[in-house]
Amino acid sequence: MSNQRRPLIAGNWKMNGLATAATSELKELVALAKDHTAPKCDILICPPATLVREMASAAENSSVQIGGQDCHANDSGAHTGDIAAEMLKDAGANYCIVGHSERRADHGESNAVVKAKAEAAHRGGLIAIVCVGETLAEREADKTLDVISDQVRNSLPNGATASNTVIAYEPVWAIGTGKTPTPLDVATVHAHIREELAALMSDSAQVRVLYGGSVKGSNAEELMAVENVDGALVGGASLKAADFWPIVATSI
């Protein structure tokens, strides 16, 4: 982990959480964070859109920030079921995940769609967390770095900077499976991402690159110690404050 980049530990709650229990978990996380008045990392929770406003209110004046899990490319219009970046910002969000592998796979989102959504997040005043990652078939075909290059080059908008964009590397085969790449595998991909960013952005050295994919308390310290890993995008282990906090604690 680089001393020049402030780590980000982000929780992606996916399609989980009802108001009472979710708010209770968030308040517990806020209470844990209060014991560290000047944490050395940014802490983020991305709940379902139905909970953004309520959780932003519960996290107010704390070191915990709230984000969205997706946004539409447009700021308004006839897009039933979608949500604009401006709406997330209005509800209290500061970040938005775009291009998660579940969106790419389940909703057929191409790099071009992800790029448009990242642009929308920037337009709406949100920091875009742009996800990249290879499938098991791509990994077994030794195409990992080619896939990552294609996604990084074609998912980032021209206006991407270190202040409005975060990259999250999530090998698709590791998400929710309990499997994780070796620290060497992670280091190789993260170094490759940083090389790609250097060709695209003038402040690439400041861009945070997170690792995601079955991150939990038992492996977080090892993963966060890998060179060029600037934090984590955490799935299931972020749903409970008691499970998420040990991951946060590796960076505070």
Backbone torsions as a table, in degrees:
resi	resn	phi	psi	omega
1	MET	NA	135.9	-175.6
2	SER	-83.2	140.2	176.4
3	ASN	-73.0	-17.1	-176.2
4	GLN	-91.0	-7.5	179.5
5	ARG	-119.4	125.9	-178.9
6	ARG	-73.1	122.3	-177.8
7	PRO	-61.8	152.1	175.3
8	LEU	-126.4	122.2	175.0
9	ILE	-110.0	109.7	-172.8
10	ALA	-116.2	137.0	176.5
11	GLY	-107.2	125.6	176.5
12	ASN	-104.7	107.6	-175.7
13	TRP	-80.5	-8.7	179.4
14	LYS	52.2	-143.9	-177.2
15	MET	-93.1	64.8	-179.4
16	ASN	-139.6	140.7	172.1
17	GLY	121.0	121.8	169.6
18	LEU	-112.4	154.6	-163.9
19	ALA	-51.1	-54.0	-172.3
20	THR	-63.2	-52.7	-177.7
21	ALA	-67.8	-39.8	-178.3
22	ALA	-64.7	-43.8	179.8
23	THR	-65.3	-36.2	177.9
24	SER	-62.3	-43.3	178.6
25	GLU	-64.7	-40.6	179.8
26	LEU	-63.9	-43.1	-179.9
27	LYS	-62.7	-35.2	176.7
28	GLU	-65.9	-40.9	177.5
29	LEU	-64.3	-43.4	178.3
30	VAL	-59.5	-41.9	180.0
31	ALA	-64.4	-40.4	177.4
32	LEU	-64.3	-40.6	-179.1
33	ALA	-67.8	-29.8	-179.2
34	LYS	-65.1	-22.1	177.5
35	ASP	-72.0	-9.2	178.5
36	HIS	-124.2	90.3	-171.5
37	THR	-65.0	-23.4	178.8
38	ALA	-134.3	69.5	-178.9
39	PRO	-60.2	147.2	-178.1
40	LYS	-88.9	10.2	177.9
41	CYS	-140.1	162.4	172.3
42	ASP	-90.5	138.5	-179.3
43	ILE	-115.6	129.6	-174.3
44	LEU	-137.1	138.4	171.3
45	ILE	-122.6	130.3	177.3
46	CYS	-113.5	93.3	-179.0
47	PRO	-86.8	174.9	171.1
48	PRO	-57.1	153.8	-176.1
49	ALA	-57.5	-29.5	-179.8
50	THR	-63.4	-19.4	-174.8
51	LEU	-109.2	-2.6	-173.5
52	VAL	-58.8	-51.0	-176.5
53	ARG	-63.5	-45.5	-178.3
54	GLU	-64.2	-39.8	-178.4
55	MET	-76.8	-31.4	174.8
56	ALA	-63.6	-37.9	177.7
57	SER	-66.5	-42.1	-179.4
58	ALA	-67.7	-27.6	-178.5
59	ALA	-94.3	1.3	-176.8
60	GLU	-57.2	139.1	179.5
61	ASN	64.3	24.1	174.9
62	SER	-120.5	178.2	179.1
63	SER	-89.1	4.1	178.4
64	VAL	-94.7	128.5	178.1
65	GLN	-107.5	162.3	-176.9
66	ILE	-120.6	142.5	178.6
67	GLY	-136.5	170.6	175.1
68	GLY	-99.0	165.5	-178.3
69	GLN	-98.6	-11.5	-177.4
70	ASP	-173.6	160.1	173.3
71	CYS	-150.1	160.8	175.7
72	HIS	-84.3	158.0	179.5
73	ALA	-70.5	-26.7	-178.6
74	ASN	-94.5	160.4	-179.5
75	ASP	-87.9	-13.4	177.9
76	SER	-170.5	175.2	174.7
77	GLY	131.9	-172.0	-176.6
78	ALA	-85.1	75.7	-177.5
79	HIS	-132.1	73.5	-174.5
80	THR	-55.1	128.7	177.7
81	GLY	89.0	-10.2	-179.6
82	ASP	-93.1	169.1	179.8
83	ILE	-138.5	136.0	-177.8
84	ALA	-86.2	154.3	177.2
85	ALA	-59.0	-37.8	179.5
86	GLU	-62.5	-34.0	178.0
87	MET	-68.3	-40.5	177.1
88	LEU	-63.2	-43.8	178.1
89	LYS	-61.3	-42.7	179.6
90	ASP	-62.6	-30.0	-179.9
91	ALA	-83.1	-8.2	176.5
92	GLY	114.6	7.1	179.8
93	ALA	-78.6	151.8	175.7
94	ASN	-118.1	-18.1	-178.2
95	TYR	-130.1	166.1	170.6
96	CYS	-150.3	127.4	173.6
97	ILE	-76.0	134.3	173.5
98	VAL	-134.5	146.0	175.5
99	GLY	75.5	20.2	176.6
100	HIS	-58.2	147.4	-175.7
101	SER	-58.4	-29.8	178.5
102	GLU	-70.1	-30.8	173.9
103	ARG	-74.5	-42.1	179.5
104	ARG	-62.3	-40.9	-176.8
105	ALA	-82.8	-50.8	-173.8
106	ASP	-73.7	-28.0	-175.7
107	HIS	-118.9	9.1	174.9
108	GLY	63.0	32.6	-177.3
109	GLU	-76.3	121.8	177.8
110	SER	-85.2	171.7	174.8
111	ASN	-57.7	-37.3	-179.4
112	ALA	-64.1	-39.9	177.8
113	VAL	-66.2	-43.5	179.1
114	VAL	-61.4	-42.3	178.5
115	LYS	-60.1	-43.5	179.6
116	ALA	-64.5	-36.6	178.9
117	LYS	-70.6	-37.6	176.5
118	ALA	-63.8	-41.1	176.0
119	GLU	-60.6	-41.0	179.1
120	ALA	-64.1	-41.2	177.8
121	ALA	-59.8	-44.9	177.7
122	HIS	-61.5	-45.1	179.3
123	ARG	-58.7	-37.5	-178.2
124	GLY	-83.3	1.1	178.1
125	GLY	85.1	22.5	-179.7
126	LEU	-109.3	153.6	172.1
127	ILE	-86.0	124.4	-178.7
128	ALA	-87.2	128.5	171.7
129	ILE	-100.9	102.0	-174.8
130	VAL	-92.0	119.3	-176.1
131	CYS	-93.5	139.7	175.2
132	VAL	-136.6	156.4	178.3
133	GLY	167.1	152.6	-176.2
134	GLU	-99.9	155.3	174.5
135	THR	-83.1	171.1	178.3
136	LEU	-63.6	-40.7	179.8
137	ALA	-62.3	-40.7	179.0
138	GLU	-67.3	-37.2	179.1
139	ARG	-66.8	-44.8	-178.2
140	GLU	-67.4	-23.4	176.9
141	ALA	-89.0	8.4	178.6
142	ASP	61.0	37.0	-178.8
143	LYS	-108.5	8.7	-173.8
144	THR	-52.0	-53.2	-174.9
145	LEU	-68.3	-33.4	176.7
146	ASP	-65.3	-43.1	179.3
147	VAL	-63.6	-44.5	-179.4
148	ILE	-63.3	-43.1	178.5
149	SER	-58.7	-47.0	-179.3
150	ASP	-60.6	-43.5	-178.0
151	GLN	-69.2	-43.4	-179.9
152	VAL	-64.9	-47.8	-176.8
153	ARG	-63.4	-34.4	-171.4
154	ASN	-108.3	-0.6	177.9
155	SER	-105.1	-12.7	-178.0
156	LEU	-95.4	128.3	177.3
157	PRO	-73.7	163.1	-178.6
158	ASN	-60.9	-29.3	-177.6
159	GLY	-87.1	11.2	-178.9
160	ALA	-68.3	132.5	176.9
161	THR	-137.4	172.9	178.5
162	ALA	-65.9	-23.1	-178.2
163	SER	-86.1	-18.4	-178.4
164	ASN	-121.0	4.2	-175.7
165	THR	-141.4	136.8	172.2
166	VAL	-124.7	143.9	174.6
167	ILE	-105.5	138.0	175.2
168	ALA	-123.0	118.1	175.7
169	TYR	-91.6	115.9	177.8
170	GLU	-129.2	99.5	175.1
171	PRO	-59.4	122.3	-172.3
172	VAL	-56.7	-36.7	-176.9
173	TRP	-70.3	-11.6	-178.7
174	ALA	-100.9	-9.2	-174.5
175	ILE	-75.8	115.1	176.4
176	GLY	71.7	8.4	-176.8
177	THR	-99.7	-14.5	-175.0
178	GLY	86.0	-7.4	179.0
179	LYS	-91.6	141.3	175.6
180	THR	-135.3	148.1	173.8
181	PRO	-66.6	163.3	176.0
182	THR	-70.9	158.8	175.8
183	PRO	-54.2	-35.0	178.3
184	LEU	-66.4	-41.6	177.5
185	ASP	-60.4	-45.3	-179.6
186	VAL	-63.3	-45.0	-179.7
187	ALA	-60.6	-40.1	-179.3
188	THR	-63.3	-46.0	-178.7
189	VAL	-69.2	-42.5	-178.8
190	HIS	-65.1	-38.1	176.6
191	ALA	-64.4	-38.3	178.8
192	HIS	-66.1	-41.6	177.5
193	ILE	-60.2	-42.0	-178.9
194	ARG	-66.5	-33.6	175.3
195	GLU	-64.8	-42.4	178.5
196	GLU	-63.8	-42.5	-179.5
197	LEU	-63.2	-34.3	-178.8
198	ALA	-62.0	-27.8	179.9
199	ALA	-84.9	-9.7	-174.6
200	LEU	-112.3	-26.9	-170.9
201	MET	-135.1	140.5	-179.2
202	SER	-72.8	-25.6	-179.2
203	ASP	-110.7	34.5	-174.9
204	SER	-57.6	-31.2	-177.8
205	ALA	-65.2	-17.8	-178.8
206	GLN	-97.9	-7.4	-177.8
207	VAL	-72.2	132.0	178.3
208	ARG	-82.9	133.3	178.1
209	VAL	-119.1	113.0	-177.1
210	LEU	-93.5	156.3	169.9
211	TYR	-108.4	139.5	175.1
212	GLY	-139.9	153.9	-179.7
213	GLY	130.0	91.2	-179.6
214	SER	58.2	38.5	173.2
215	VAL	-76.6	132.5	178.5
216	LYS	-148.2	173.4	-175.9
217	GLY	-57.4	-33.2	-175.2
218	SER	-75.8	-20.2	-179.8
219	ASN	-120.3	-2.6	-174.2
220	ALA	-62.2	-43.8	-176.5
221	GLU	-61.2	-42.8	179.4
222	GLU	-64.5	-43.2	-178.7
223	LEU	-69.0	-40.6	-178.1
224	MET	-70.4	-17.1	178.9
225	ALA	-84.0	-9.1	-178.6
226	VAL	-70.0	138.5	179.7
227	GLU	-58.6	137.2	179.0
228	ASN	73.3	8.1	172.1
229	VAL	-95.4	116.6	-173.2
230	ASP	-110.6	27.6	179.8
231	GLY	136.8	-166.6	-173.6
232	ALA	-141.3	149.0	168.1
233	LEU	-110.7	112.0	-168.3
234	VAL	-109.0	134.2	178.4
235	GLY	-94.3	-106.4	-173.5
236	GLY	-55.0	-34.9	-177.8
237	ALA	-72.7	-3.2	178.6
238	SER	-95.8	-6.2	-174.6
239	LEU	-72.5	-27.3	178.4
240	LYS	-115.4	129.9	-179.2
241	ALA	-56.8	-37.9	-178.5
242	ALA	-64.8	-28.1	177.6
243	ASP	-87.3	-33.8	-175.8
244	PHE	-76.8	-36.7	-173.1
245	TRP	-60.9	-40.2	177.8
246	PRO	-59.3	-29.5	176.9
247	ILE	-72.3	-45.0	176.4
248	VAL	-58.4	-40.8	-174.3
249	ALA	-62.3	-19.8	177.7
250	THR	-69.3	-15.0	-174.2
251	SER	-120.6	6.2	-178.0
252	ILE	-101.6	NA	NA
